[in-house]
Amino acid sequence: LTAATNGLVSALSGGAGGADGGKGQPQEQRVAKRKPPPFKMLRKNLYVERRPMIESASDSPVCMCIYVPGISECDTWNCVNRMTWTECHPKTCPCGEHCKNQRFQRRQYSPVEVFDAGCKGFGLRASADIPENSFVIEYVGEVISYDTCMDRLEESVDENFYMLTLDPSECIDATKKGNKARFVNHSCNPNCETRKWSVLGELRVGLFSMRDIRRGEEITFDYQFERLGGKKQLCHCGASNCRGYLGAKRVKEDPPPKPKAAKKKRGKAKSKKGPVKEKELSAGWRNVEESLSGVMEAVAGAGTG
């Protein structure tokens, strides 16, 4: 399995599919009788094959915000950095410690919890109401190259993988090391989406709410990955627009057919069937000769008069 732009490279975070089909109704509260498979909890990405980039204060973009308590704290889209999905540097932001555009750095996540999602394995749900356009959680794991990602997929015997595309050359693998975001399930009608932010020179991926999410509702996003061979993975999201299988392409509604313009019938002269008969041709020439003879006589008569 390989990833689309913002999708999972491979199958599932604890199971396939989301839960409520985007209707906004809280799920039935389940007491977790099972425990998730063991993994190492990470607070931030672990760079396996390279050193993380560290952006100096002098190289970081500086916004033009002016700190006004309760009015301007880099928390609106008037902040230039926020508009470009770039977090402010703590040493250069004009709002200083009051800056609210450092959510990845400060791990300012929304209240979420892991729960038993039944046939989907485990999932992540809101433990309190989450407003639209909120930063829900960062997708954290091991940052590896695309080649290493493919090697791990070939060598693994596990049916579940937790890999997310970071850029064309790197992926985030949360299979063995990650945070709670690894449990977020797929939905064909999700309530969250992934967004890639520049944080102190590094690209990082966060989940953001696309609408208001009620307490107890499962957190979901569209994996958007493509399946290359192998057995089809059923989708259990339950959405009205469910595509049936993970990796299946979205079905686009065909536009209504355009009314066909009435074709104008063009009249065509019908040619006579068969060759012209010799008698008809001779009679035609005789008529021409007689006409010319009459014209000549009239001219001659006019000249003598």
C-alpha positions as CSV (number, residue, x, y, z in Angstrom):
1,L,0.0,0.0,0.0
2,T,1.3,3.4,-0.8
3,A,0.0,6.8,0.3
4,A,-1.8,9.6,-1.5
5,T,-0.8,13.2,-0.6
6,N,-2.3,13.3,2.8
7,G,-3.1,9.6,3.2
8,L,-1.8,6.6,5.0
9,V,0.9,4.7,3.3
10,S,-0.6,1.5,4.5
11,A,-3.5,-0.1,6.3
12,L,-5.1,0.7,9.4
13,S,-4.8,2.4,12.7
14,G,-6.2,-0.3,14.8
15,G,-8.9,-1.2,12.2
16,A,-10.7,0.0,9.2
17,G,-13.2,2.8,9.2
18,G,-14.8,5.6,11.2
19,A,-17.9,5.4,13.3
20,D,-20.8,7.7,13.0
21,G,-20.9,8.6,9.3
22,G,-20.5,12.3,10.1
23,K,-23.9,12.7,11.7
24,G,-22.5,14.3,14.8
25,Q,-24.1,11.9,17.2
26,P,-22.1,10.5,20.1
27,Q,-21.2,6.9,20.0
28,E,-22.3,4.4,22.5
29,Q,-19.8,4.4,25.4
30,R,-17.9,1.2,25.6
31,V,-15.9,-0.1,28.5
32,A,-12.6,-1.2,27.1
33,K,-12.3,-4.9,27.9
34,R,-9.3,-5.2,25.6
35,K,-6.0,-3.4,25.7
36,P,-4.2,-2.0,22.6
37,P,-1.0,-3.8,21.5
38,P,2.0,-2.4,23.2
39,F,3.9,0.5,21.7
40,K,6.3,3.1,22.9
41,M,4.7,6.5,23.6
42,L,6.5,9.5,21.9
43,R,6.1,13.1,22.7
44,K,7.6,14.3,19.5
45,N,8.8,12.8,16.2
46,L,11.9,10.5,16.3
47,Y,14.2,11.1,13.3
48,V,15.7,7.7,12.6
49,E,17.9,8.3,9.6
50,R,18.9,11.9,10.0
51,R,19.2,14.7,12.5
52,P,16.2,17.0,12.9
53,M,16.6,20.5,11.5
54,I,16.8,23.3,14.0
55,E,15.8,26.6,12.7
56,S,17.6,29.5,14.2
57,A,15.8,32.6,15.5
58,S,17.4,34.7,12.8
59,D,16.1,32.5,10.0
60,S,12.6,32.1,11.3
61,P,9.8,34.2,9.7
62,V,8.5,36.9,12.0
63,C,4.9,37.9,12.0
64,M,3.6,41.5,12.3
65,C,1.3,40.9,15.2
66,I,1.1,43.4,18.1
67,Y,0.2,41.9,21.4
68,V,-3.1,43.2,22.7
69,P,-4.6,41.0,25.5
70,G,-7.6,39.2,24.3
71,I,-7.5,40.8,20.8
72,S,-4.2,40.0,19.1
73,E,-2.2,37.0,20.3
74,C,-1.3,35.3,17.0
75,D,-4.5,33.3,17.3
76,T,-6.4,34.7,14.3
77,W,-5.8,34.4,10.6
78,N,-4.5,37.9,10.5
79,C,-1.2,36.5,11.7
80,V,1.0,36.1,8.6
81,N,2.6,33.0,10.0
82,R,-0.7,31.4,10.8
83,M,-2.0,32.1,7.3
84,T,0.9,30.1,5.8
85,W,0.6,27.2,8.3
86,T,3.9,28.2,10.0
87,E,4.4,28.3,13.7
88,C,6.0,31.3,15.3
89,H,9.5,31.1,16.8
90,P,9.3,31.6,20.6
91,K,12.3,33.9,20.6
92,T,11.1,36.2,17.8
93,C,7.4,36.4,18.0
94,P,6.2,40.0,18.9
95,C,3.6,38.5,21.2
96,G,6.3,36.7,23.2
97,E,5.0,34.1,25.7
98,H,1.4,35.2,24.9
99,C,1.7,33.8,21.3
100,K,-1.0,31.3,20.5
101,N,0.6,30.1,17.3
102,Q,2.9,27.5,18.9
103,R,0.4,24.7,19.3
104,F,2.7,21.9,17.9
105,Q,5.6,23.0,20.0
106,R,3.5,23.2,23.2
107,R,1.5,20.1,22.4
108,Q,-1.8,21.9,22.9
109,Y,-4.0,19.1,21.9
110,S,-7.8,18.7,22.2
111,P,-9.2,16.4,24.9
112,V,-9.2,12.9,23.4
113,E,-9.1,9.3,24.6
114,V,-8.5,5.8,23.2
115,F,-11.4,3.4,23.3
116,D,-12.5,0.0,22.1
117,A,-14.0,0.5,18.6
118,G,-15.3,-3.1,18.2
119,C,-14.7,-4.6,14.7
120,K,-12.4,-1.6,13.9
121,G,-10.0,-2.5,16.7
122,F,-9.3,0.6,18.8
123,G,-10.1,4.2,18.0
124,L,-9.8,7.8,19.3
125,R,-12.8,9.8,20.5
126,A,-13.4,13.3,21.9
127,S,-13.6,13.4,25.7
128,A,-15.1,16.9,25.5
129,D,-16.7,19.0,22.9
130,I,-14.2,20.1,20.2
131,P,-15.1,23.3,18.1
132,E,-14.6,23.4,14.4
133,N,-11.1,24.2,13.1
134,S,-9.4,23.1,16.3
135,F,-6.0,21.5,16.5
136,V,-6.9,18.0,17.7
137,I,-3.6,16.2,17.9
138,E,-0.2,15.8,16.1
139,Y,0.5,12.6,14.2
140,V,3.8,11.5,15.9
141,G,6.1,8.6,15.1
142,E,9.4,7.6,13.6
143,V,10.4,9.8,10.6
144,I,11.9,7.4,8.0
145,S,12.7,7.6,4.3
146,Y,10.3,6.3,1.7
147,D,12.7,3.4,0.9
148,T,12.9,2.3,4.5
149,C,9.1,2.5,4.7
150,M,8.8,0.1,1.7
151,D,11.3,-2.3,3.4
152,R,9.4,-2.3,6.6
153,L,6.2,-3.1,4.8
154,E,7.8,-6.0,2.9
155,E,9.4,-7.5,6.1
156,S,6.4,-7.0,8.4
157,V,3.9,-9.9,9.1
158,D,1.5,-7.6,11.0
159,E,-1.7,-6.8,9.2
160,N,-1.9,-3.3,10.8
161,F,0.4,-0.4,9.9
162,Y,0.4,3.2,11.0
163,M,2.3,5.1,8.3
164,L,1.6,8.6,7.1
165,T,3.1,10.5,4.3
166,L,5.2,13.4,5.4
167,D,6.6,14.5,2.0
168,P,7.6,12.7,-1.3
169,S,10.8,11.4,0.4
170,E,9.7,10.7,4.0
171,C,7.0,9.0,6.0
172,I,5.9,8.9,9.7
173,D,5.8,5.4,11.0
174,A,3.8,5.1,14.3
175,T,3.6,1.3,14.2
176,K,5.9,0.7,17.2
177,K,6.5,4.2,18.4
178,G,4.0,7.0,18.4
179,N,1.2,8.8,20.3
180,K,-2.6,8.5,20.5
181,A,-3.0,9.7,17.0
182,R,-2.0,6.3,15.8
183,F,-5.5,5.0,16.8
184,V,-7.5,7.4,14.6
185,N,-9.6,5.4,12.2
186,H,-10.6,6.0,8.6
187,S,-14.0,7.4,7.5
188,C,-15.4,8.1,4.1
189,N,-17.2,11.1,5.7
190,P,-14.6,12.3,8.3
191,N,-14.8,15.0,10.9
192,C,-11.0,15.8,10.8
193,E,-8.4,16.4,8.1
194,T,-4.6,16.3,8.1
195,R,-2.6,19.6,7.7
196,K,1.1,19.9,7.3
197,W,2.7,22.8,9.2
198,S,6.2,24.1,9.2
199,V,7.5,24.1,12.8
200,L,11.0,25.5,13.5
201,G,12.1,24.3,10.0
202,E,10.6,20.8,10.1
203,L,7.4,19.7,8.4
204,R,4.9,18.2,10.9
205,V,1.4,16.7,10.5
206,G,-1.6,17.6,12.6
207,L,-5.3,16.6,12.7
208,F,-7.7,19.5,12.6
209,S,-11.5,19.4,13.1
210,M,-13.5,20.1,10.0
211,R,-16.7,20.8,12.0
212,D,-17.9,20.8,15.6
213,I,-17.2,17.4,17.3
214,R,-19.4,16.3,20.2
215,R,-18.1,14.6,23.3
216,G,-18.0,10.8,22.8
217,E,-17.8,11.1,19.0
218,E,-15.0,9.2,17.3
219,I,-12.2,11.2,15.7
220,T,-11.8,10.2,12.0
221,F,-10.1,11.3,8.8
222,D,-9.9,10.0,5.2
223,Y,-6.8,7.9,4.8
224,Q,-6.8,8.5,1.0
225,F,-4.3,5.7,0.3
226,E,-4.1,3.6,-2.8
227,R,-4.0,-0.2,-2.6
228,L,-1.5,-2.1,-4.7
229,G,-2.5,-5.7,-5.0
230,G,-3.3,-7.9,-2.1
231,K,-6.7,-8.6,-0.5
232,K,-9.2,-5.8,-0.3
233,Q,-9.8,-4.2,3.1
234,L,-13.4,-3.7,4.0
235,C,-14.4,-0.3,5.3
236,H,-16.6,-0.2,8.4
237,C,-17.1,3.5,8.7
238,G,-20.9,3.3,8.2
239,A,-21.1,6.6,6.3
240,S,-23.9,7.0,3.8
241,N,-21.2,7.7,1.1
242,C,-19.0,4.8,2.2
243,R,-16.8,3.5,-0.7
244,G,-17.0,0.0,0.6
245,Y,-13.2,-0.7,0.6
246,L,-10.2,1.2,1.8
247,G,-8.3,2.6,-1.1
248,A,-11.4,2.6,-3.3
249,K,-11.8,5.8,-5.4
250,R,-14.5,8.3,-4.6
251,V,-17.5,8.0,-6.8
252,K,-18.3,11.2,-8.6
253,E,-21.9,12.0,-9.5
254,D,-22.4,12.3,-13.2
255,P,-23.6,15.8,-14.2
256,P,-27.1,15.9,-15.7
257,P,-26.9,15.3,-19.5
258,K,-27.1,18.5,-21.6
259,P,-30.2,18.8,-23.9
260,K,-29.3,17.9,-27.4
261,A,-29.9,20.6,-29.9
262,A,-32.3,19.7,-32.7
263,K,-30.5,19.0,-35.8
264,K,-31.6,20.9,-38.9
265,K,-32.4,18.8,-41.9
266,R,-30.5,20.1,-44.8
267,G,-32.2,19.4,-48.2
268,K,-30.0,17.8,-50.8
269,A,-30.7,17.6,-54.5
270,K,-31.3,14.1,-55.5
271,S,-29.3,13.1,-58.6
272,K,-31.0,11.1,-61.3
273,K,-30.4,7.4,-61.1
274,G,-28.5,6.0,-64.0
275,P,-26.7,7.7,-66.9
276,V,-28.4,10.2,-69.2
277,K,-29.9,8.6,-72.2
278,E,-28.4,9.3,-75.6
279,K,-31.8,10.4,-77.1
280,E,-32.3,12.9,-74.3
281,L,-28.8,14.4,-74.8
282,S,-29.4,14.7,-78.6
283,A,-32.8,16.5,-78.1
284,G,-31.1,18.9,-75.7
285,W,-28.5,19.9,-78.2
286,R,-31.1,20.4,-80.9
287,N,-32.9,22.8,-78.6
288,V,-29.7,24.8,-78.1
289,E,-28.9,24.9,-81.8
290,E,-32.5,26.1,-82.6
291,S,-32.2,28.9,-80.0
292,L,-28.8,30.1,-81.3
293,S,-30.2,30.0,-84.9
294,G,-33.1,32.2,-83.9
295,V,-30.8,34.7,-82.2
296,M,-28.5,34.9,-85.3
297,E,-31.5,35.6,-87.6
298,A,-32.7,38.3,-85.4
299,V,-29.3,40.0,-85.4
300,A,-28.9,39.7,-89.1
301,G,-32.4,41.2,-89.7
302,A,-31.6,44.2,-87.4
303,G,-28.4,44.9,-89.4
304,T,-30.1,45.0,-92.8
305,G,-32.9,47.2,-91.7
